[in-house]
């Protein structure tokens, strides 16, 4: 059976590892186990990554010798800027017996997708009204945002928030309208956007 031979496994060091922002480090671990009663030498190890456009690159390689029951652990850091699905593949070939093992891991490099909508009445009298700012993250990864709202010398909102995937947040400014007041809303962090209302 498989448990009696060589095994290789590849995994990312985190809980929700499917997605990663561009240019962010993600630790990846490879475990190679010799689950046999004899020493295995001439074990050819290769770790390669395949970019979203299919380009292959060898990240690490080497020849290993493992004693009976020995577990070899290798780690490296994945960090890419190209958006899309990357594949990591760890391959182990026993040159003596021809036995081959492989383990793969997919990592999606993606940007947060934040949408901003400003909800305010077109016309208002002297009474107070709310300007609402609706932020929604429609991406697969959390977004860190700083929300800065200013009107002249006032800053009714200046806060940093984290939006989880598919989360929506509504921020309200309660104010009395005047003809010459313009709200400038600036988002920074994982998304840069400025709007005036």
C-alpha positions as CSV (number, residue, x, y, z in Angstrom):
1,X,0.0,0.0,0.0
2,X,1.0,3.7,-0.4
3,X,1.6,4.2,3.4
4,X,4.4,1.7,3.2
5,X,6.4,3.6,0.6
6,X,7.5,7.2,0.2
7,X,5.2,10.1,0.6
8,X,5.4,13.8,-0.1
9,X,2.9,16.5,0.9
10,X,2.8,20.2,0.2
11,X,0.7,22.7,2.3
12,X,0.5,26.4,3.0
13,X,1.0,27.6,6.6
14,X,-2.3,29.2,7.3
15,X,-5.9,28.5,7.8
16,X,-7.7,30.1,4.8
17,X,-5.0,29.8,2.2
18,X,-6.8,29.7,-1.1
19,X,-6.2,33.4,-1.8
20,X,-3.4,35.8,-1.4
21,X,-2.9,39.5,-2.2
22,X,-0.2,40.3,-4.7
23,X,3.3,40.8,-3.3
24,X,2.4,39.1,0.0
25,X,4.5,36.4,1.6
26,X,2.9,33.0,2.2
27,X,4.9,30.2,3.9
28,X,4.7,26.8,2.2
29,X,6.0,23.5,3.7
30,X,6.9,20.3,2.0
31,X,7.1,17.1,4.0
32,X,8.8,14.0,2.6
33,X,8.5,10.7,4.6
34,X,10.4,7.4,4.1
35,X,7.8,5.0,5.5
36,X,9.9,1.9,4.6
37,X,12.2,-0.3,6.7
38,X,15.3,0.5,4.5
39,X,17.3,3.7,3.8
40,X,16.3,5.3,0.5
41,X,19.0,7.2,-1.3
42,X,19.0,8.9,-4.8
43,X,15.6,10.6,-4.0
44,X,15.3,13.3,-6.5
45,X,13.2,16.2,-5.1
46,X,11.9,19.1,-7.2
47,X,9.5,21.9,-6.2
48,X,8.2,23.9,-9.1
49,X,5.7,26.7,-9.5
50,X,3.5,27.2,-12.6
51,X,2.3,30.7,-13.3
52,X,-1.3,31.6,-14.4
53,X,0.0,31.6,-18.1
54,X,1.5,28.1,-17.7
55,X,5.2,29.1,-17.3
56,X,7.0,26.6,-15.1
57,X,9.9,27.5,-12.8
58,X,11.9,25.2,-10.5
59,X,12.0,26.8,-7.1
60,X,14.0,24.1,-5.2
61,X,15.6,20.8,-6.1
62,X,18.1,18.4,-4.7
63,X,19.0,14.7,-4.0
64,X,17.9,13.4,-0.6
65,X,18.8,10.3,1.4
66,X,16.2,9.3,4.0
67,X,16.7,6.8,6.8
68,X,13.9,4.4,7.7
69,X,11.0,6.4,9.1
70,X,12.7,9.7,8.5
71,X,10.7,12.8,7.8
72,X,12.3,15.6,5.9
73,X,10.7,19.1,6.1
74,X,11.5,21.8,3.7
75,X,10.0,25.3,3.7
76,X,10.0,28.2,1.3
77,X,8.1,31.5,0.8
78,X,5.7,32.1,-2.0
79,X,5.3,35.7,-3.1
80,X,4.0,36.7,-6.6
81,X,2.5,39.8,-8.1
82,X,0.8,38.3,-11.2
83,X,-3.0,38.0,-10.6
84,X,-4.5,34.5,-11.3
85,X,-4.2,30.9,-10.1
86,X,-0.7,29.7,-9.3
87,X,0.1,26.0,-9.0
88,X,2.9,24.6,-6.8
89,X,4.0,21.0,-7.4
90,X,6.4,19.0,-5.2
91,X,7.8,15.9,-7.0
92,X,9.8,13.0,-5.6
93,X,11.4,10.4,-7.8
94,X,13.3,7.4,-6.4
95,X,16.0,7.0,-9.1
96,X,16.7,3.4,-8.0
97,X,13.1,2.1,-8.1
98,X,11.4,4.5,-10.4
99,X,8.8,5.2,-7.7
100,X,7.3,8.7,-8.1
101,X,5.2,10.8,-5.8
102,X,3.6,14.2,-6.3
103,X,1.7,16.8,-4.2
104,X,0.2,20.0,-5.6
105,X,-1.2,23.2,-4.1
106,X,-3.2,26.0,-5.8
107,X,-2.9,29.6,-4.6
108,X,-5.1,32.3,-6.2
109,X,-3.4,35.7,-6.3
110,X,-6.2,38.3,-6.2
111,X,-7.0,41.9,-5.4
112,X,-9.9,42.9,-3.1
113,X,-12.8,44.3,-5.2
114,X,-14.3,47.1,-3.3
115,X,-17.3,49.1,-4.5
116,X,-18.3,52.5,-3.1
117,X,-21.8,54.0,-3.4
118,X,-22.7,57.4,-2.0
119,X,-26.4,57.6,-1.0
120,X,-27.6,61.2,-0.4
121,X,-30.8,63.0,-1.2
122,X,-30.6,65.1,-4.4
123,X,-32.4,68.0,-2.7
124,X,-32.9,68.8,1.0
125,X,-34.3,71.7,3.0
126,X,-32.9,73.0,6.3
127,X,-33.5,69.8,8.2
128,X,-30.7,67.4,8.9
129,X,-30.3,64.4,6.7
130,X,-27.9,61.4,6.3
131,X,-25.2,61.0,3.8
132,X,-24.6,57.3,3.6
133,X,-21.5,55.7,2.3
134,X,-22.0,52.0,1.3
135,X,-18.8,50.0,0.9
136,X,-18.9,46.4,-0.3
137,X,-16.1,43.9,-0.9
138,X,-17.0,41.6,-3.8
139,X,-13.6,39.9,-4.0
140,X,-12.3,36.6,-2.6
141,X,-9.9,38.3,-0.1
142,X,-10.2,40.7,2.8
143,X,-9.7,44.4,2.1
144,X,-8.0,47.0,4.4
145,X,-9.4,50.5,3.8
146,X,-9.0,53.9,5.3
147,X,-12.1,56.0,4.8
148,X,-11.6,59.7,5.0
149,X,-14.6,62.1,4.6
150,X,-14.1,65.8,4.7
151,X,-16.3,68.8,4.2
152,X,-14.3,72.1,4.3
153,X,-12.5,72.0,7.7
154,X,-14.6,69.2,9.1
155,X,-13.7,65.5,9.0
156,X,-16.9,63.6,10.0
157,X,-15.3,60.2,9.2
158,X,-11.7,59.1,9.3
159,X,-11.4,55.4,10.1
160,X,-9.6,52.3,9.0
161,X,-11.6,49.2,8.5
162,X,-11.3,45.6,7.3
163,X,-14.0,44.3,4.9
164,X,-14.2,40.5,4.7
165,X,-15.1,38.9,1.3
166,X,-18.8,39.7,0.4
167,X,-19.1,42.0,3.4
168,X,-21.0,45.3,3.1
169,X,-20.6,48.2,5.5
170,X,-22.7,51.4,5.6
171,X,-21.2,54.5,7.2
172,X,-23.5,57.5,7.9
173,X,-22.8,61.2,8.2
174,X,-25.7,63.2,9.7
175,X,-25.6,66.8,8.7
176,X,-27.5,69.9,7.8
177,X,-27.2,70.8,4.2
178,X,-25.9,74.0,2.8
179,X,-25.5,75.0,-0.8
180,X,-21.8,75.3,-0.7
181,X,-20.9,72.1,1.2
182,X,-19.0,69.5,-0.7
183,X,-18.1,66.1,0.8
184,X,-14.9,64.7,-0.4
185,X,-14.7,60.9,0.2
186,X,-11.2,59.3,-0.1
187,X,-10.5,55.6,0.2
188,X,-7.0,54.4,0.5
189,X,-5.3,51.1,1.4
190,X,-6.2,48.2,-0.8
191,X,-8.2,50.5,-3.0
192,X,-7.6,54.1,-4.0
193,X,-10.6,56.1,-4.9
194,X,-11.8,59.7,-4.4
195,X,-15.3,61.0,-4.9
196,X,-17.0,64.3,-4.2
197,X,-20.7,64.8,-3.5
